[in-house]
Amino acid sequence: MKPFNRPVSNLTRRRILKSALTAGTTFLIPTLLPSSIMCSSAPSNRIVLGFIGTGNQGVNNLKGFLQFSDVHVRAVCDVNRASYGYKTASQYLGREPAQQIVDEFYSKNHPNSSIRGCYACVDYRELLARPDIDAVVITVPDHWHAIMAIAAARAGKDIYCEKPLALTIDEGRRIVEAVRLFNVVLQTGSHERSNQQSRFACELVRNGRIGRLRRMIAIVGPNNKTAPAHDWTPQPVPDGFDYDRWLGPAPYVPYHPDRCLYNFRFNLDYSGGQTTNYGAHSIDLAQWGNDTERTGPVEVEDLGGEFPSDGLFTAPTRVHFRALYANGVELICKTGPEDVQIRFEGDRGWVQTGYRGFSCWPENLQTVIFGPNDIRLGSSVNHYRDFIGAVKSRGTPAAPVEIGHRSATVCHLGNIAMLLKRKLRWDPNHERFIDNDPANRMLSKPYRAPWHI
Ligand SMILES: NC(=O)c1ccc[n+]([C@@H]2O[C@H](COP(=O)([O-])OP(=O)(O)OC[C@H]3O[C@@H](n4cnc5c(N)ncnc54)[C@H](O)[C@@H]3O)[C@@H](O)[C@H]2O)c1
């Protein structure tokens, strides 16, 4: 690991530049000054964002952040210039469509402002090198999260990083260390932390309203794309798509469209499959309700997870594992309908929440009003806004890095248990399996040169 050089923090950088300007100092000032100096309206208040990855979720994030008047999107980065081939047939995405969204937004909504001309690039390092960027939104496939998040922290940028935090458990810990060392804010994209319904369910559990918690059932959605035929053949790389940069640290393999845009989530070289994709929400809620969000289970066991026997998709086709916590609570994670994300079962009732709403027993739990002595789990109602608030206050966001890492860890543990088809003992303090070398070897993955963290 390269030694980290502590950067000048954003706020310090701003202060230095401001004092240099007022004192008339003649040292070399970068040509790209922070927006807090350049913009005339509410300058010191505005957070300048750069977006890395502008595909399916990247554009959702982009539109979500654009709505805030104290945010200025100045740069986008994507290795895909522009194409179809994302989640749905109608999505036409990549860096140029994203650049267009930003430019049209500002010319329509702020016609008289100085905000003009979104910068677009292929290499995320160009974006990180810009001193005018305060924070980055990382929405690339999971195999890139750690390299980019650590580089962003090293560059002194605050970070909104999509879930799952990392591709492996070791990478997640390295991100936590970098965020702490460089003292930047990181919000994980596990946005259920800003959903009032999800929070209420967890608060009921944490305050003993279903009695003693016994069991949690976390649901992950089924695979929603069909794998290409087993005898798939390599395809020519489309014009405008930098495939080598898309692969980055992952092993080199011939191009096929079903490997890349959106479908990366069905291949274990780039993702943990639906275990980590959905689990970063549903298992995150389990960790929250169980008050184990800064630790993890002590045992994990395969209950019949299934994987493709060969072909281009390698992620689980059926997720089913069990984890046991030191407090005796059991977590079952399985593939199921997306209606429910998490169900908590206690010895006096149950509560469940998900995309189809909230239900509980006894039914009057729905109307519980918490008192001053009850445990409350925050107040965020918009995950993007919460991040911007934390960037400004230098406070802790709703889904901070350690919590994002610990939630993703449980998902990775499940995948490892399902792949090895056995019961494993886990030490959450040292983040190592107990007496199991094959499992410990799966805590990290090698990187293809020249990529490293
Ligand atoms: N919070 C949520 O609910 C939510 C929902 C969907 C996806 N996600 C997460 O967002 C991430 C991306 O998922 P997606 O569905 O948007 O994938 P996607 O394939 O639609 O988009 C990813 C984009 O990143 C680009 N990219 C890949 N490597 C890059 C690199 N080195 N530099 C710059 N750009 C690069 C791709 O070209 C693509 O346009 C994943 O981690 C996923 O888990 C989160």
The ligand as an ORCA input file, in Angstrom:
! r2SCAN-3c Opt
* xyz 0 1
  N     -28.717      3.304     -4.288
  C     -29.389      2.584     -5.137
  O     -30.566      2.286     -4.919
  C     -28.733      2.083     -6.398
  C     -29.521      1.728     -7.507
  C     -28.866      1.256     -8.645
  C     -27.475      1.144     -8.665
  N     -26.761      1.485     -7.559
  C     -25.288      1.334     -7.559
  O     -24.732      2.235     -8.492
  C     -23.574      1.660     -9.071
  C     -23.721      1.690    -10.599
  O     -24.862      0.932    -10.969
  P     -25.674      1.296    -12.289
  O     -26.903      0.495    -12.307
  O     -25.804      2.781    -12.377
  O     -24.646      0.788    -13.410
  P     -24.526      1.286    -14.928
  O     -23.731      0.293    -15.653
  O     -25.875      1.645    -15.435
  O     -23.714      2.652    -14.796
  C     -22.351      2.684    -14.421
  C     -21.639      3.714    -15.289
  O     -20.283      3.786    -14.834
  C     -19.451      3.890    -15.975
  N     -18.104      3.466    -15.634
  C     -17.610      2.220    -15.477
  N     -16.314      2.265    -15.177
  C     -15.962      3.576    -15.148
  C     -14.737      4.260    -14.920
  N     -13.596      3.613    -14.654
  N     -14.739      5.618    -14.972
  C     -15.885      6.305    -15.247
  N     -17.070      5.693    -15.507
  C     -17.100      4.349    -15.443
  C     -20.118      3.009    -17.008
  O     -19.687      3.306    -18.306
  C     -21.589      3.315    -16.760
  O     -22.055      4.370    -17.570
  C     -23.440      0.263     -8.501
  O     -22.524      0.264     -7.448
  C     -24.824     -0.034     -7.995
  O     -24.856     -0.947     -6.919
  C     -27.354      1.966     -6.451
*
